[in-house]
Amino acid sequence: MNDIVSGTDAFLLSAMYYKARISYSDEFFEKLAHALKITRKTKVLDLACGSGEISFGLSRYAGQVAGIDKSHEMLKNAIAKNATGQKIPNVTFYQQDLNQAPVLTETKVDLVTIGRAIGYMDAAILKGTLTRSLKRGCPVIICGAGLGQQTPWVASYQQLRRTVRRKRTHVDFQGIKKMNSIGFSQLGTVGHTINAKYRFDDIMNYALSYSSQTESILQNIESFTAALGSALAPFREADGTFSVSMVSWGHVFRSND
């Protein structure tokens, strides 16, 4: 692994996904830390860490957090956020392609976390990483965040998105099948929901943030914008915003061995 913790120059992420995606709530990390008894003695390995959301969220409770990602630009963004923010000392970022070879840490960790990138990870290599780097009997958490079903307009939004999906593809973003396939069973789920307000532009950017549909939407951007406006019109509030329910969740797994 290549340690790039010394990089501090800011990198502005251009991908719409990282501008519009729904973030994990602070309360979610607090609940996760309580449920898993995370303390300052806990060592965490955050796989496919991206710009460090999970790494930073758990750093408030854990002793050491190591985030690993393939993208140098993502890691530069994470480091820049830390350099210009709270300057959290117990987070280190490394660069490695997680689908090329298993991760081998200097000492085994107490907890492994993975976000929605679980859907794109090679199962055999992931199993090798967990065998080499996770202490026996310790948990793996698959985390995600998104629109909750209590969002008033979610059904209308999802129906519209289905109309622009050129081919139906399924990616296991929750990781249940993949974790089961490598000998891990789900013990439970930790979740937290918060309510907020979105502007129309926020929802539009959120729709564009899904790479499987971005090209289709952009090819017909005017018609999609008009259709989205019509679909959401009944839910627009007096101040022009839309109520949204945002859910953060973490599935807890442990090895069957």
C-alpha positions as CSV (number, residue, x, y, z in Angstrom):
1,M,0.0,0.0,0.0
2,N,1.2,3.5,-0.8
3,D,0.9,5.9,2.1
4,I,-0.1,9.3,0.8
5,V,-1.0,10.9,4.1
6,S,1.4,13.7,3.5
7,G,-0.6,15.2,0.6
8,T,-2.4,18.3,1.7
9,D,-3.2,20.3,-1.5
10,A,-6.9,20.7,-2.1
11,F,-8.6,18.7,-4.8
12,L,-12.2,19.7,-5.9
13,L,-14.1,16.6,-6.9
14,S,-15.9,17.1,-10.1
15,A,-18.1,14.0,-10.1
16,M,-21.7,14.9,-9.5
17,Y,-22.0,11.8,-7.4
18,Y,-19.9,13.2,-4.6
19,K,-21.7,16.6,-4.8
20,A,-25.2,15.2,-4.7
21,R,-24.9,11.9,-2.8
22,I,-26.7,11.6,0.6
23,S,-24.1,11.6,3.4
24,Y,-24.0,9.5,6.5
25,S,-25.5,11.3,9.6
26,D,-23.4,12.0,12.7
27,E,-26.1,10.2,14.7
28,F,-25.6,7.0,12.6
29,F,-21.9,6.8,13.5
30,E,-22.8,7.4,17.2
31,K,-25.3,4.5,17.1
32,L,-22.8,2.3,15.2
33,A,-20.0,3.0,17.8
34,H,-22.4,2.2,20.7
35,A,-23.7,-1.0,19.1
36,L,-20.3,-2.3,18.2
37,K,-18.6,-1.1,21.4
38,I,-16.0,0.9,19.4
39,T,-13.4,2.5,21.8
40,R,-10.1,4.2,21.5
41,K,-8.5,0.7,21.5
42,T,-10.4,-0.2,18.3
43,K,-8.5,-0.4,15.0
44,V,-10.6,0.1,11.9
45,L,-9.9,-0.7,8.2
46,D,-12.1,1.2,5.8
47,L,-12.0,-0.5,2.4
48,A,-12.8,1.5,-0.8
49,C,-13.0,4.6,1.5
50,G,-13.5,7.1,-1.3
51,S,-13.2,10.6,0.1
52,G,-13.2,9.3,3.7
53,E,-16.8,9.7,5.0
54,I,-16.8,6.5,7.0
55,S,-13.2,6.9,8.0
56,F,-13.8,10.4,9.5
57,G,-17.1,9.4,11.0
58,L,-15.6,6.5,13.0
59,S,-12.4,8.3,13.9
60,R,-14.3,10.2,16.6
61,Y,-14.7,6.9,18.5
62,A,-11.9,4.5,17.3
63,G,-8.3,4.6,18.1
64,Q,-6.9,4.2,14.6
65,V,-8.5,4.2,11.2
66,A,-6.9,3.2,7.9
67,G,-8.7,4.1,4.7
68,I,-7.8,2.4,1.4
69,D,-9.0,3.3,-2.1
70,K,-7.9,2.7,-5.7
71,S,-8.4,6.4,-6.7
72,H,-5.5,8.8,-5.9
73,E,-7.9,11.7,-6.6
74,M,-10.4,10.4,-4.0
75,L,-7.7,10.1,-1.5
76,K,-6.3,13.5,-2.2
77,N,-9.8,14.9,-1.6
78,A,-10.0,13.1,1.7
79,I,-6.6,14.4,2.8
80,A,-7.5,17.9,1.7
81,K,-10.7,17.8,3.7
82,N,-8.8,16.7,6.8
83,A,-6.1,19.4,6.3
84,T,-8.6,22.2,6.0
85,G,-11.0,20.8,8.7
86,Q,-10.5,19.3,12.1
87,K,-7.1,17.8,11.2
88,I,-8.0,14.4,12.7
89,P,-4.7,12.7,13.7
90,N,-5.9,9.1,13.9
91,V,-6.8,8.6,10.2
92,T,-4.3,7.5,7.6
93,F,-5.1,6.9,3.9
94,Y,-3.4,4.5,1.5
95,Q,-3.7,3.8,-2.2
96,Q,-4.3,0.2,-3.4
97,D,-6.5,-1.4,-6.0
98,L,-8.6,-3.7,-3.9
99,N,-9.5,-5.9,-6.8
100,Q,-5.9,-6.7,-7.7
101,A,-4.6,-8.2,-4.5
102,P,-5.7,-8.7,-0.9
103,V,-4.8,-6.1,1.7
104,L,-2.3,-7.1,4.3
105,T,-2.1,-4.8,7.3
106,E,0.8,-4.6,9.7
107,T,-1.4,-5.8,12.5
108,K,-4.9,-7.3,12.3
109,V,-7.8,-4.9,12.9
110,D,-10.9,-5.1,15.1
111,L,-13.4,-3.9,12.5
112,V,-13.6,-3.7,8.7
113,T,-16.0,-1.2,7.0
114,I,-17.1,-1.1,3.4
115,G,-19.5,1.3,1.7
116,R,-21.6,0.7,-1.3
117,A,-18.5,-0.1,-3.3
118,I,-19.0,-3.7,-2.0
119,G,-21.1,-4.2,-5.1
120,Y,-18.0,-3.8,-7.3
121,M,-15.5,-5.8,-5.2
122,D,-14.1,-9.2,-6.2
123,A,-15.4,-11.7,-3.7
124,A,-12.4,-14.0,-3.6
125,I,-9.9,-11.1,-3.1
126,L,-12.2,-9.6,-0.5
127,K,-12.2,-12.9,1.4
128,G,-8.4,-12.9,1.2
129,T,-8.3,-9.4,2.7
130,L,-10.6,-10.3,5.5
131,T,-8.7,-13.5,6.3
132,R,-5.3,-11.6,6.4
133,S,-6.3,-8.4,8.1
134,L,-9.4,-8.9,10.3
135,K,-9.0,-10.5,13.8
136,R,-10.9,-13.7,14.2
137,G,-14.5,-13.2,15.3
138,C,-14.5,-9.5,14.7
139,P,-17.2,-7.8,12.6
140,V,-17.5,-6.4,9.1
141,I,-19.9,-3.5,8.5
142,I,-21.4,-2.8,5.0
143,C,-22.7,0.8,5.1
144,G,-24.9,2.9,2.8
145,A,-27.0,6.0,2.8
146,G,-29.9,7.1,0.6
147,L,-33.4,8.2,0.2
148,G,-35.8,6.7,2.8
149,Q,-39.1,5.3,1.7
150,Q,-40.8,7.9,3.9
151,T,-39.7,10.6,1.4
152,P,-43.1,11.8,0.1
153,W,-41.9,11.9,-3.6
154,V,-39.7,8.8,-3.7
155,A,-42.2,6.6,-5.5
156,S,-42.7,9.2,-8.3
157,Y,-38.9,9.8,-8.5
158,Q,-38.1,6.1,-8.8
159,Q,-40.8,5.5,-11.4
160,L,-39.3,8.3,-13.6
161,R,-35.8,6.9,-13.2
162,R,-37.0,3.5,-14.4
163,T,-38.2,5.2,-17.7
164,V,-34.6,6.2,-18.5
165,R,-32.9,3.0,-17.6
166,R,-31.6,1.6,-20.8
167,K,-30.9,-1.9,-19.4
168,R,-31.6,-3.3,-16.1
169,T,-28.5,-4.1,-14.1
170,H,-28.3,-5.3,-10.6
171,V,-25.5,-4.4,-8.3
172,D,-25.5,-5.8,-4.7
173,F,-24.8,-2.5,-2.9
174,Q,-26.0,-3.9,0.4
175,G,-23.4,-6.7,0.1
176,I,-25.6,-9.4,1.7
177,K,-25.2,-12.0,-1.1
178,K,-21.5,-11.4,-1.5
179,M,-20.7,-11.6,2.2
180,N,-22.7,-14.8,2.5
181,S,-20.8,-16.2,-0.5
182,I,-17.5,-15.8,1.3
183,G,-18.7,-17.3,4.6
184,F,-20.0,-14.3,6.5
185,S,-23.5,-14.1,8.1
186,Q,-25.5,-11.0,8.9
187,L,-26.0,-10.4,12.6
188,G,-28.2,-7.3,12.3
189,T,-28.5,-3.8,11.0
190,V,-27.8,-0.4,12.6
191,G,-29.7,2.5,11.0
192,H,-30.7,6.1,11.5
193,T,-33.1,8.4,9.7
194,I,-33.0,12.2,9.5
195,N,-35.4,14.6,7.8
196,A,-34.2,17.5,5.6
197,K,-35.2,19.8,2.8
198,Y,-34.0,19.5,-0.9
199,R,-34.2,22.1,-3.6
200,F,-35.2,20.9,-7.1
201,D,-31.6,21.3,-8.3
202,D,-30.5,19.0,-5.5
203,I,-32.8,16.3,-6.7
204,M,-31.8,16.8,-10.3
205,N,-28.1,16.4,-9.3
206,Y,-29.0,13.4,-7.3
207,A,-30.6,11.8,-10.3
208,L,-27.5,12.6,-12.4
209,S,-25.2,11.1,-9.7
210,Y,-25.9,7.6,-10.8
211,S,-23.4,6.7,-13.5
212,S,-25.6,3.9,-15.0
213,Q,-28.2,6.5,-16.0
214,T,-26.2,9.8,-16.3
215,E,-25.6,9.3,-20.1
216,S,-29.2,8.5,-20.8
217,I,-30.4,11.5,-18.8
218,L,-27.9,13.9,-20.4
219,Q,-28.9,12.9,-23.9
220,N,-32.5,14.1,-23.1
221,I,-31.7,16.6,-20.3
222,E,-34.5,19.0,-21.2
223,S,-37.3,16.4,-21.4
224,F,-36.0,14.7,-18.2
225,T,-35.9,18.0,-16.3
226,A,-39.5,18.8,-17.4
227,A,-40.7,15.3,-16.5
228,L,-39.0,15.5,-13.1
229,G,-40.6,18.9,-12.4
230,S,-44.0,17.5,-13.3
231,A,-43.6,14.4,-11.2
232,L,-42.4,16.4,-8.1
233,A,-44.9,19.3,-8.5
234,P,-47.5,17.8,-6.1
235,F,-44.8,17.6,-3.4
236,R,-43.3,21.1,-3.7
237,E,-43.8,23.0,-0.4
238,A,-44.6,26.7,0.1
239,D,-40.9,27.7,0.3
240,G,-40.2,25.8,-3.0
241,T,-38.3,22.9,-1.3
242,F,-39.1,19.2,-1.0
243,S,-39.1,17.2,2.2
244,V,-36.7,14.3,2.2
245,S,-36.0,11.4,4.5
246,M,-32.4,10.3,4.5
247,V,-31.4,6.9,5.8
248,S,-28.0,5.7,6.9
249,W,-27.6,2.0,7.5
250,G,-24.9,-0.5,8.4
251,H,-25.3,-4.3,8.0
252,V,-23.2,-6.2,10.6
253,F,-21.5,-9.4,9.5
254,R,-19.3,-12.0,11.2
255,S,-17.4,-14.9,9.8
256,N,-19.0,-18.4,10.1
257,D,-15.6,-19.9,11.0
